[in-house]
Amino acid sequence: MRGIRAALLGSALAVASAIGLNGAAFAQGQTLRVGMAAQDVGRLDPHFAVSTIDRVVVAWMFNGLVRFKPGSINPAEIEPDLAERWESSADGKTWTFHLRRGVQFHGGFGELTAEDVVFSLRKAGTAATSAFAADYRAIESIEAVDSHTVRIVLRENIPSMLGILTNYSGGYIVSKRAVEQRGDTFVRNPVGTGPFALDRVTPNQSAELVAHAQYFRGAPQIGRISYRFIPSDASRDLAFQNRELDLNYGRADQTWVNRTRAVPNTVVDVFEPGELAIINLNTQQPPFNDIRIRQAMAHAVNRAELVRFRGQDVSREGQSLVPRGYLGFSADNGLLPADPARARALLAEAGHPNGITIRAIHTQLPEMLNMMQVVQQQLRRAGITLDLQVVEHATFHQQIRQDLSPMVYYSAARFPVADIYLTQFFHGRSRVRTPTAVTNFSHCDQADSQIDAARVSTDPEEQKRLWAEAQRILVQNVCGVPLIETLLVFARRDNLDYGYELKGSMSLGPLITEASRLR
Amino acid sequence: MALFPLPRFAGEGWGGGSAMTGFVIRRLLAAVPTLIAVLTLVFIIVRIVPGDPALVILGDQATPEAIAALRTRLGLDRSLWAQYFSFITSALMGDFGVSMVTGRSITAEVAAVLPHTLDLTIASMIFGVVVGVPVGIWAALNRNGVVDVAARVLSLLGLSFPVFVSGIFLLLAFSLHWRWFPVIGGADLADYGDRLHKLVLPTVALGLIMAAYITRVTRSAMLASLGEDYIRTARAKGVPWRRVVWVHGLRNASIPIVTVVGLYVGILLGNSVLTEIVFNRPGLGKIIVGALNQRDYTMLQGLMVIYCFLIVVVNLITDLLYGVIDPRVKAE
């Protein structure tokens, strides 16, 4: 017996001495420690950076010809970045960009030249080398006029030429030499001109970035960024509370926001772009090929309740089939109000006096599933029974693109110009199961002429009128039912100063610039 | 005097070193068909599961044209037979290729995290054995006494607490309250102190479950063993009680314990994902889940080969231990 006790005591002592219970010091230097909700980064070639975790970090490493003013997503505030100035022809189809001189790529890849810009934009516009190729369809040619001048010619006008050249999606400029030299490994060894360069990626743990001392706006004040992959929300929050993180990816949830605001020396940032959630209704398939049932759906949804569920600070009611704040957004569209009694009457009129059951495929992602379950209860009040078939997220994406669900809950943010949202979700060319498909799950095409005319219009007022008309047509046809817009949420220690006021970020995370610092 | 004399491993344990080597080689060769069968199943299953890797990689704005281009680049447009034979032949030559998502070598990805998985598995196993076996014996020796009841209740609690609950409690107490350990558990592999430091909490969380299981198995095996005639004979011959328990009793109770440990180690290798997530550690489990979510076929296939191989090795070690513990197994 004594032997057993001795063995137990011995093991305890061995463990205690081995670990050295000395109160670990988690020193905080000029390394910014960021916690992200992900297992790992994916592709750091900016033209393939599609997930939030990739977009956030890519924005710290790359520049575009132009950029959104840090902290803003307002297209009216686009300012020079790698291009110091530009001019366009009278018809708006020929654009000439003059590059800054002396901009250096990371890792000794030399000075940025027009050749890099031409290479990057051609790469961004090619389906085999970019996930954003469709955005560059309107470009007819890109050529280097001289070592620091680039000319872009468009086939037709597009609503925001500068938009596709910003520090967003395909607009990032890469080093031609690095891409050619590194080939397929460029996705994990990217080379840009941004304030931070990739040092290394430790799989499943972190991406480490170092300051780019030769950054053209000046050497960053933060020396390193440790971008940690922490998929568990609870563990990430604990690490933040334990002061092991300076910046933490947050949850768009009022309870989380309130709890985190109560943590000492903490600031919670809630910022744009809002992701608009829409229930897209397939107008070509029963039961939604009957507009009365689509109208019943619209009357059954109560957006104010959904906002209360998600949180007043982090969400707001959807008012159209385009997110608020986008250039061309219009709330004057005849959106049907919540009215369960009217919904029941419409169902009865459509031959369903005892209600109707609708089967829908939905993702198991908790934030999307929770919201859909609330909608499910709202629909029940109006006599609509929603039979949710919950599947894994990648399966969801594949199956909704095969038209296997008559209604599709989809939440997305896009470049803040109405054309992109309207084209991808509601233009006939974007219907799923067609060769030019994007994400038109409703199969609506009633506003195609307005969307097309607005895209090529050179008159901004006419453009806005056409976009407003398109929204009115789509809302009246109930191609989709807007739910809520959910904003982005990050928490930071109050000693982290971004160096600008954060109101929005197209990279879906705070930009860390040369001016950002840890006080 | 022991009823089963302890074998001298290299000499008599397996009838000489060459016999043991032969046994190991035969077992490894026998594993090859198993490996091929598993690989075939994995190949089929990952392709049956809906979800297109090209769509996952390119995101929701990708056009069919871009998706088709990427599928060609990834070799997914080839016939299933062509993909299968290329996969099997490469795997048998030890070439697992590159991840579809990251483009990194699968061998490099696995090599980067395998030490973390082995650290956790081995440490949890040691914790489970060091805690579970003595407590199980103690409980058996005090059958229906306070110690026995306490051991049974505690082991039931240990089995009932999933890692994501016990792990969070441990982090709250030892990281947030006492600040002894960091919440972020990924260690620098070259820094052994850091590695050991960050291993403690996950080991306790995972090892507690294993200890609970081993406690219960040890208790029942010891109860059965201590009731045998040879125990009575040994005591009648005046063998000291401690020797009766540790040598005669425990030795005969060891086969089920080793079986459980062997099985559990196999489970730990792939199923420690929750521990890895809660304690923010890299590991095989996390990579498997990530690869599954992203439909990274090549990564999944490569991981399965490695996982299978590790299971074969663990089973082989378990079988060898049977022979060490019980010469009758060796004779068979």
Interface residues (C-beta under 8 A of the other chain):
Chain A: M1 G3 I4 A7 L8 S11 V15 A18 I19 G20 L21 G23 A24 F26 Q39 D40 V41 G42 R43 F48 V50 S51 A127 A128 S130 A131 F132 A133 A134 D184 T185 V187 R188 T202 P203 N204 Q205 S206 R228 I230 P231 S232 A234 S235 L238 A239 Q241 N242 E244 L245 V391 E392 H393 A394 T395 H397 Q398 Q399 R401 A412 R414 Q424 P435 T436 A437 V438 T439
Chain B: V49 P50 G51 D52 L55 V56 I57 L58 G59 D60 Q61 A62 T63 P64 E65 A66 A68 A69 L70 R73 V98 V101 T102 G103 R104 E109 A112 V113 V130 V131 P134 V135 I137 W138 L141 F164 I168 L171 L172 S175 L176 R179 W180 F181 P182 V183 I184 G186 G193 L196 H197 V200 R242 W246 E276 I277 V278 F279 N280 P282 G283 K286 I287 V289 G290 N293 Q294 R295
